Amino acid sequence: MGFFDFFTEEIAIDLGTANTLIIHQDKVVVDSPSIVARDILTNKIIAAGKEAAMMQGKTHENIKTIRPLKDGVIADFDASEKMISMFIKDIPALKKKLFTPALRMVICIPSGITEVEMRAVRESAERVNGKEVYLIHEPMAAAIGIGVDIMQPKGNMIVDIGGGTTEIAVIALGGIVCDKSVKIAGDVFTNDIIYYMRTQHNLYVGERTAEKIKIQIGSATEDLEIPPEEMNVQGRDLLTGKPKQVQISYREMAKALDKSILRIEDAVMETLSQTPPELAADIYNTGIYLAGGGSMLRGLDKRLSQKTDLPVYIAEDPLRAVVRGTGITLKNIPRYRSVLIK
């Protein structure tokens, strides 16, 4: 414990395409949509997180809403850096400080990320006063967050369906044995719904509305035990240009999302086919763990279970499994050193 440790704060960040979560002192202190609003005239970021999300799809020409992360990686360097720094300033314990403390951070990244994309994440972190920056792969963080002992010589399969990517990994002995990252996740589901509403109902809906449909009645299969009620959706009629309302059911959503879910199933099957036989035997006993917001899609666990003939378990708080795991590694950096990328 050096003198400077007194001035160092530790934070764990799950920098997601859809949501950014930050843990500080074992508590989730920030849970906000990864979106910023920029004033075109002054080029300043005027809002980030929930405030910017409320503006989405409702702005005039001088304000633009940007999602700085695309497919799990930084697409807009400047906006992402400002967003991270605004979120860090929002941490209650750091607001009281006179000066910005040095930060020790653990940030999670997709497993299919390139060196260049990794450097972008690291540089963003260093610019917001990150003195020690560690990176950890998302499926690894999800496994730790779910409560799997990753150091054991035993195979575990994690499927983390986020906003931009679905990460599938087989983990044993604190390392990823085989993994696959596909760019089909929550965002693609949302776009599928927009497309479906347009082609089947001649109704043009925005991203926020499609997101709401996905959460309220989104489904992976057409035979649910407890079906959600039908939902009224408002948007613009593409034929007359007038605002109109239609009623849709979860069965329609299952049709809309079918193709994308098939591709996730294929990726899971492909990963299983690359798994070494000893680990495959372990997975037969332990099953598959689902994490990430996408795993909350109704009936998805059942559908994957039918496809793979394996038991499928959803993490207890799937949205926060990754950030929880990142927080646990932050507290035990020496123990998880082999997992972290310095």
C-alpha positions as CSV (number, residue, x, y, z in Angstrom):
1,M,0.0,0.0,0.0
2,G,1.9,3.0,-1.2
3,F,1.2,6.7,-0.4
4,F,-0.5,7.2,-3.7
5,D,-2.9,4.3,-3.1
6,F,-4.7,6.7,-0.8
7,F,-5.5,8.9,-3.8
8,T,-6.5,6.1,-6.1
9,E,-10.1,5.0,-6.6
10,E,-11.0,1.7,-8.1
11,I,-13.8,1.3,-10.6
12,A,-15.1,-1.5,-12.8
13,I,-16.7,-0.6,-16.1
14,D,-18.9,-2.7,-18.4
15,L,-18.7,-0.6,-21.6
16,G,-21.7,-1.9,-23.5
17,T,-23.2,-1.1,-26.9
18,A,-26.6,-0.5,-25.2
19,N,-25.8,0.2,-21.6
20,T,-22.8,1.2,-19.6
21,L,-22.5,0.1,-16.0
22,I,-19.9,1.2,-13.4
23,I,-19.2,-0.4,-10.1
24,H,-17.5,1.6,-7.3
25,Q,-17.0,0.2,-3.8
26,D,-19.0,-3.0,-4.6
27,K,-22.1,-1.0,-5.7
28,V,-23.4,-0.4,-9.1
29,V,-23.3,3.4,-9.2
30,V,-23.9,4.1,-12.9
31,D,-26.4,2.1,-15.0
32,S,-27.1,4.3,-18.1
33,P,-27.8,3.8,-21.8
34,S,-24.6,4.3,-23.9
35,I,-25.8,7.3,-25.8
36,V,-24.8,10.9,-26.0
37,A,-26.4,14.1,-27.5
38,R,-24.2,16.5,-29.3
39,D,-24.9,20.1,-30.2
40,I,-23.9,20.4,-33.9
41,L,-23.3,24.2,-33.7
42,T,-20.8,24.2,-30.8
43,N,-19.8,20.5,-31.1
44,K,-20.3,20.1,-27.4
45,I,-21.8,17.0,-25.7
46,I,-24.9,18.3,-24.0
47,A,-26.2,15.1,-22.4
48,A,-25.3,11.5,-21.8
49,G,-27.0,8.4,-20.6
50,K,-30.7,8.5,-19.6
51,E,-31.1,12.2,-20.5
52,A,-29.7,11.7,-24.0
53,A,-31.8,8.5,-24.4
54,M,-35.0,10.5,-23.8
55,M,-34.0,12.8,-26.8
56,Q,-33.4,9.9,-29.1
57,G,-35.6,10.2,-32.3
58,K,-37.0,13.5,-31.1
59,T,-34.2,15.9,-31.9
60,H,-34.1,18.9,-34.3
61,E,-31.3,19.5,-36.8
62,N,-28.9,21.2,-34.3
63,I,-28.9,18.3,-31.9
64,K,-27.8,14.8,-32.8
65,T,-27.9,11.7,-30.7
66,I,-24.9,9.4,-31.1
67,R,-24.3,5.9,-29.9
68,P,-20.5,5.9,-29.5
69,L,-20.2,2.1,-29.4
70,K,-21.1,-0.2,-32.3
71,D,-21.0,-4.0,-32.2
72,G,-19.3,-3.8,-28.8
73,V,-16.4,-1.6,-29.8
74,I,-15.8,2.1,-29.9
75,A,-17.0,3.7,-33.2
76,D,-16.8,7.3,-32.2
77,F,-13.7,7.9,-30.2
78,D,-14.4,11.5,-29.1
79,A,-18.0,10.9,-28.0
80,S,-17.1,7.7,-26.1
81,E,-14.4,9.4,-24.1
82,K,-16.7,12.3,-23.2
83,M,-19.4,9.8,-22.2
84,I,-17.1,7.8,-20.0
85,S,-15.8,10.9,-18.3
86,M,-19.4,12.2,-17.7
87,F,-20.4,8.8,-16.2
88,I,-17.3,8.8,-13.9
89,K,-18.1,12.3,-12.8
90,D,-21.6,11.1,-11.9
91,I,-20.3,8.6,-9.3
92,P,-21.6,10.0,-6.0
93,A,-18.4,9.3,-4.0
94,L,-16.2,11.0,-6.6
95,K,-18.4,14.1,-6.8
96,K,-17.4,15.2,-3.3
97,K,-13.7,15.2,-4.1
98,L,-11.9,18.5,-4.8
99,F,-9.8,17.0,-7.6
100,T,-10.2,14.0,-9.9
101,P,-8.5,11.0,-8.3
102,A,-6.3,8.6,-10.2
103,L,-8.3,5.6,-11.2
104,R,-7.5,1.9,-11.3
105,M,-9.9,0.4,-13.8
106,V,-11.0,-3.0,-15.1
107,I,-13.0,-2.7,-18.3
108,C,-14.6,-5.6,-20.2
109,I,-14.2,-6.0,-23.9
110,P,-15.7,-8.4,-26.5
111,S,-13.7,-11.6,-27.1
112,G,-13.5,-11.0,-30.9
113,I,-11.9,-7.6,-30.5
114,T,-8.9,-6.5,-32.6
115,E,-5.6,-5.0,-31.2
116,V,-6.6,-1.6,-32.7
117,E,-10.0,-1.6,-31.0
118,M,-8.4,-2.7,-27.8
119,R,-6.0,0.3,-27.9
120,A,-9.0,2.6,-28.5
121,V,-10.6,1.4,-25.2
122,R,-7.4,1.7,-23.3
123,E,-6.6,5.2,-24.6
124,S,-10.1,6.4,-23.7
125,A,-9.6,5.1,-20.2
126,E,-6.2,6.7,-19.8
127,R,-7.6,10.1,-20.9
128,V,-10.1,10.1,-18.1
129,N,-7.3,9.7,-15.6
130,G,-7.0,5.9,-15.6
131,K,-3.5,5.2,-14.2
132,E,-3.8,1.4,-14.2
133,V,-6.1,0.0,-16.8
134,Y,-6.9,-3.7,-17.1
135,L,-9.1,-5.3,-19.7
136,I,-11.1,-8.5,-19.4
137,H,-13.0,-10.5,-22.0
138,E,-16.8,-10.3,-21.6
139,P,-17.5,-14.0,-21.4
140,M,-14.9,-14.4,-18.8
141,A,-16.4,-11.5,-16.7
142,A,-19.9,-13.0,-17.2
143,A,-18.7,-16.4,-16.0
144,I,-17.2,-14.9,-12.8
145,G,-20.3,-12.8,-12.3
146,I,-22.6,-15.8,-12.6
147,G,-20.5,-17.5,-9.9
148,V,-18.6,-20.1,-11.9
149,D,-15.2,-21.0,-10.5
150,I,-13.2,-20.4,-13.7
151,M,-9.9,-21.6,-12.3
152,Q,-11.1,-25.2,-12.0
153,P,-10.0,-27.8,-14.6
154,K,-13.6,-28.1,-15.7
155,G,-15.4,-26.8,-18.8
156,N,-18.1,-24.2,-18.7
157,M,-20.0,-22.7,-21.6
158,I,-21.1,-19.1,-21.4
159,V,-23.4,-17.3,-23.9
160,D,-23.5,-13.6,-23.3
161,I,-26.1,-11.8,-25.5
162,G,-25.5,-8.1,-25.2
163,G,-26.5,-5.1,-27.3
164,G,-24.0,-5.3,-30.1
165,T,-22.5,-8.8,-29.9
166,T,-23.3,-12.3,-28.7
167,E,-20.2,-13.8,-27.1
168,I,-20.0,-17.5,-26.8
169,A,-17.1,-19.1,-25.0
170,V,-16.0,-22.4,-23.4
171,I,-13.9,-21.6,-20.3
172,A,-11.6,-23.9,-18.3
173,L,-8.5,-23.3,-16.1
174,G,-8.9,-19.5,-16.2
175,G,-8.7,-19.3,-20.0
176,I,-11.0,-19.3,-23.0
177,V,-10.6,-22.6,-24.8
178,C,-12.7,-21.8,-27.8
179,D,-14.9,-18.8,-28.5
180,K,-17.1,-17.2,-31.1
181,S,-18.3,-13.6,-31.3
182,V,-21.3,-12.9,-33.6
183,K,-22.6,-9.4,-34.3
184,I,-26.2,-10.5,-33.7
185,A,-27.7,-9.3,-30.4
186,G,-30.1,-6.8,-28.9
187,D,-29.6,-4.1,-31.6
188,V,-30.3,-6.5,-34.4
189,F,-33.4,-7.8,-32.6
190,T,-34.6,-4.2,-32.4
191,N,-34.0,-3.6,-36.1
192,D,-35.8,-6.9,-37.0
193,I,-38.9,-5.5,-35.1
194,I,-38.7,-2.2,-37.0
195,Y,-38.5,-4.1,-40.3
196,Y,-41.3,-6.4,-39.4
197,M,-43.6,-3.6,-38.4
198,R,-42.8,-1.8,-41.7
199,T,-43.4,-4.8,-44.0
200,Q,-46.3,-6.5,-42.2
201,H,-48.3,-3.5,-40.8
202,N,-47.1,-0.6,-43.0
203,L,-46.2,1.1,-39.7
204,Y,-43.0,3.0,-39.3
205,V,-41.8,2.9,-35.7
206,G,-38.7,4.4,-34.1
207,E,-35.9,2.7,-32.3
208,R,-37.2,3.5,-28.8
209,T,-40.7,2.1,-29.6
210,A,-39.1,-1.1,-31.1
211,E,-37.0,-1.5,-28.0
212,K,-40.2,-1.2,-25.9
213,I,-41.9,-3.9,-28.0
214,K,-38.9,-6.2,-27.5
215,I,-39.0,-5.8,-23.8
216,Q,-42.8,-6.1,-23.4
217,I,-43.7,-8.9,-25.8
218,G,-40.4,-10.1,-27.4
219,S,-40.3,-13.8,-27.7
220,A,-38.0,-16.5,-29.1
221,T,-40.7,-19.1,-29.6
222,E,-44.4,-19.2,-30.5
223,D,-45.5,-21.5,-27.7
224,L,-44.9,-19.8,-24.4
225,E,-46.4,-21.2,-21.1
226,I,-47.2,-17.7,-19.8
227,P,-47.8,-15.5,-22.9
228,P,-47.6,-11.7,-22.4
229,E,-50.7,-9.7,-23.3
230,E,-51.1,-8.1,-26.7
231,M,-49.6,-4.7,-27.1
232,N,-50.8,-1.5,-28.8
233,V,-48.1,0.2,-30.9
234,Q,-48.3,3.7,-32.3
235,G,-46.3,5.0,-35.2
236,R,-46.6,6.5,-38.7
237,D,-48.7,4.9,-41.4
238,L,-46.5,4.5,-44.4
239,L,-49.4,4.7,-46.9
240,T,-51.3,7.7,-45.6
241,G,-48.6,9.4,-43.6
242,K,-51.0,9.7,-40.6
243,P,-50.2,8.5,-37.1
244,K,-51.9,5.2,-36.4
245,Q,-52.1,2.4,-33.9
246,V,-52.0,-1.4,-34.4
247,Q,-52.2,-4.3,-32.0
248,I,-49.5,-7.0,-32.1
249,S,-48.9,-10.3,-30.2
250,Y,-45.8,-12.1,-29.0
251,R,-46.3,-14.7,-31.8
252,E,-45.6,-12.0,-34.4
253,M,-42.4,-11.1,-32.5
254,A,-41.3,-14.7,-32.5
255,K,-41.7,-14.6,-36.3
256,A,-39.8,-11.3,-36.6
257,L,-36.8,-12.5,-34.5
258,D,-36.7,-16.0,-35.8
259,K,-33.8,-15.6,-38.4
260,S,-31.5,-13.8,-35.9
261,I,-32.1,-16.3,-33.2
262,L,-31.3,-19.1,-35.7
263,R,-27.9,-17.5,-36.3
264,I,-27.2,-17.4,-32.6
265,E,-28.2,-21.1,-32.3
266,D,-25.8,-21.9,-35.2
267,A,-23.0,-20.1,-33.5
268,V,-23.6,-22.0,-30.3
269,M,-23.6,-25.3,-32.2
270,E,-20.4,-24.3,-34.0
271,T,-18.6,-23.5,-30.7
272,L,-19.8,-26.9,-29.3
273,S,-18.4,-28.7,-32.3
274,Q,-15.0,-27.1,-31.7
275,T,-14.9,-28.0,-28.0
276,P,-12.3,-30.6,-27.0
277,P,-14.0,-33.9,-26.0
278,E,-13.1,-33.8,-22.3
279,L,-14.6,-30.3,-22.0
280,A,-17.7,-31.4,-24.0
281,A,-18.2,-34.1,-21.4
282,D,-18.1,-31.4,-18.6
283,I,-20.6,-29.2,-20.5
284,Y,-23.0,-32.1,-20.8
285,N,-23.1,-32.1,-17.0
286,T,-23.0,-28.4,-16.3
287,G,-25.1,-27.1,-19.2
288,I,-25.0,-23.7,-20.8
289,Y,-25.1,-20.4,-18.9
290,L,-26.9,-17.4,-20.4
291,A,-26.0,-13.8,-19.5
292,G,-26.6,-10.3,-20.9
293,G,-29.9,-8.4,-21.6
294,G,-30.7,-10.5,-24.7
295,S,-31.0,-13.7,-22.6
296,M,-34.1,-12.2,-21.0
297,L,-36.0,-12.8,-24.3
298,R,-38.9,-15.0,-23.4
299,G,-38.4,-18.7,-24.3
300,L,-34.9,-18.3,-25.5
301,D,-33.5,-20.6,-22.9
302,K,-36.0,-23.3,-23.9
303,R,-35.3,-22.9,-27.5
304,L,-31.5,-23.2,-27.0
305,S,-32.1,-26.2,-24.8
306,Q,-34.1,-28.0,-27.5
307,K,-31.5,-27.2,-30.1
308,T,-28.5,-28.4,-28.0
309,D,-30.2,-31.1,-25.8
310,L,-28.4,-29.5,-22.9
311,P,-29.8,-27.8,-19.8
312,V,-29.7,-23.9,-20.2
313,Y,-29.6,-21.6,-17.2
314,I,-30.2,-17.9,-17.1
315,A,-28.0,-15.8,-14.7
316,E,-30.1,-14.4,-11.8
317,D,-29.5,-10.8,-12.9
318,P,-28.4,-11.2,-16.5
319,L,-28.1,-7.5,-17.2
320,R,-25.5,-7.1,-14.5
321,A,-23.7,-10.4,-14.6
322,V,-20.8,-9.0,-16.7
323,V,-20.3,-5.9,-14.5
324,R,-20.5,-8.0,-11.4
325,G,-17.8,-10.3,-12.7
326,T,-15.7,-7.2,-13.6
327,G,-16.2,-5.9,-10.1
328,I,-15.1,-9.2,-8.5
329,T,-11.8,-9.2,-10.6
330,L,-11.2,-5.6,-9.6
331,K,-11.2,-6.7,-5.9
332,N,-9.0,-9.7,-6.5
333,I,-6.5,-8.5,-9.2
334,P,-3.7,-10.8,-8.0
335,R,-5.9,-13.9,-8.1
336,Y,-7.3,-13.1,-11.6
337,R,-4.0,-11.7,-13.1
338,S,-3.9,-14.5,-15.6
339,V,-7.3,-13.5,-16.9
340,L,-6.7,-9.8,-17.2
341,I,-5.0,-8.1,-20.2
342,K,-2.7,-5.4,-18.9
